[in-house]
Amino acid sequence: MITLTTENFEEQVLKRDEPVLVDFWAEWCGPCKMVAPVLEQIEAERGLTIGKLNTDENPAIMARYGVMAVPTLLLFENGEPVKQIIGAKPKRLLEAELGLT
């Protein structure tokens, strides 16, 4: 997983040719900790690039995309968010919502 920051967000997400799933999370967020291992499995099994953005350390990116709750997952394609998933979900539901099934 890529650690995203305000400084590298454009290069690591917006300028990539392949889709990138961004996990907006916070250290204090219990559901964020629950979904993290699921995302690691999806990344390993499906080859999807996943980046983690700590919202407490990077509030400008959170605000830019209207993220109001964590965890929020945004799937970016060609530099644009194309899908949003809010909250922790089981692996099979995440894969279905991301079109990976």
C-alpha positions as CSV (number, residue, x, y, z in Angstrom):
1,M,0.0,0.0,0.0
2,I,1.1,3.5,-0.8
3,T,1.2,6.1,2.0
4,L,-0.4,9.2,0.6
5,T,0.1,12.8,1.7
6,T,-0.8,16.2,0.4
7,E,2.6,16.4,-1.2
8,N,2.5,13.1,-3.2
9,F,-1.3,12.7,-3.9
10,E,-1.2,14.2,-7.4
11,E,1.7,12.0,-8.5
12,Q,0.6,8.8,-6.8
13,V,-3.2,9.0,-7.6
14,L,-4.2,11.7,-10.1
15,K,-1.4,11.1,-12.6
16,R,-1.5,7.2,-12.5
17,D,-2.7,5.3,-15.6
18,E,-4.2,2.5,-13.6
19,P,-7.0,2.8,-11.1
20,V,-6.1,3.7,-7.5
21,L,-8.3,3.0,-4.5
22,V,-7.7,5.6,-1.8
23,D,-8.5,4.7,1.8
24,F,-9.3,7.9,3.8
25,W,-8.6,6.8,7.4
26,A,-7.7,8.0,10.9
27,E,-5.6,6.5,13.7
28,W,-8.5,6.8,16.2
29,C,-11.1,5.1,13.9
30,G,-12.0,1.6,14.9
31,P,-13.8,0.7,11.6
32,C,-10.7,1.9,9.7
33,K,-8.6,-0.6,11.6
34,M,-11.1,-3.3,10.8
35,V,-11.1,-2.6,7.0
36,A,-7.3,-2.3,6.7
37,P,-6.5,-6.1,6.6
38,V,-9.4,-6.6,4.1
39,L,-7.8,-3.9,1.8
40,E,-4.4,-5.6,2.1
41,Q,-6.0,-8.9,1.0
42,I,-7.7,-7.2,-2.0
43,E,-4.5,-5.5,-3.0
44,A,-2.5,-8.8,-2.8
45,E,-5.2,-10.9,-4.6
46,R,-6.5,-8.5,-7.2
47,G,-3.4,-6.3,-7.9
48,L,-5.4,-3.2,-7.3
49,T,-3.2,-0.2,-6.2
50,I,-4.4,1.0,-2.8
51,G,-3.2,4.2,-1.1
52,K,-3.9,5.2,2.5
53,L,-4.5,8.8,3.4
54,N,-4.5,9.8,7.1
55,T,-7.2,12.4,7.2
56,D,-5.9,14.0,10.4
57,E,-2.5,14.7,8.8
58,N,-3.9,15.7,5.3
59,P,-7.2,17.5,5.9
60,A,-6.9,19.5,2.6
61,I,-7.3,16.3,0.5
62,M,-10.2,15.2,2.6
63,A,-12.0,18.5,2.1
64,R,-11.2,18.6,-1.6
65,Y,-13.1,15.4,-2.2
66,G,-15.9,16.1,0.3
67,V,-15.0,13.2,2.6
68,M,-17.1,13.7,5.7
69,A,-16.6,10.3,7.5
70,V,-13.9,7.7,7.9
71,P,-13.3,5.1,6.6
72,T,-14.2,6.4,3.1
73,L,-12.9,4.7,0.0
74,L,-12.6,6.6,-3.3
75,L,-11.8,4.8,-6.5
76,F,-9.9,7.0,-8.9
77,E,-9.7,6.4,-12.6
78,N,-7.8,8.8,-14.9
79,G,-7.4,11.2,-12.1
80,E,-11.1,11.4,-11.2
81,P,-13.1,9.8,-8.4
82,V,-15.5,7.3,-10.0
83,K,-16.8,5.4,-6.9
84,Q,-17.2,6.1,-3.2
85,I,-17.7,3.6,-0.5
86,I,-18.4,4.8,3.1
87,G,-17.8,2.6,6.1
88,A,-16.2,-0.7,6.8
89,K,-17.6,-3.6,4.8
90,P,-16.8,-7.3,4.5
91,K,-14.4,-8.3,1.7
92,R,-17.0,-9.8,-0.6
93,L,-19.1,-6.6,-0.4
94,L,-16.2,-4.4,-1.1
95,E,-15.1,-6.5,-4.0
96,A,-18.7,-6.4,-5.4
97,E,-19.0,-2.6,-5.0
98,L,-15.6,-2.2,-6.7
99,G,-16.6,-4.4,-9.6
100,L,-13.9,-7.0,-8.7
101,T,-16.2,-10.1,-8.6
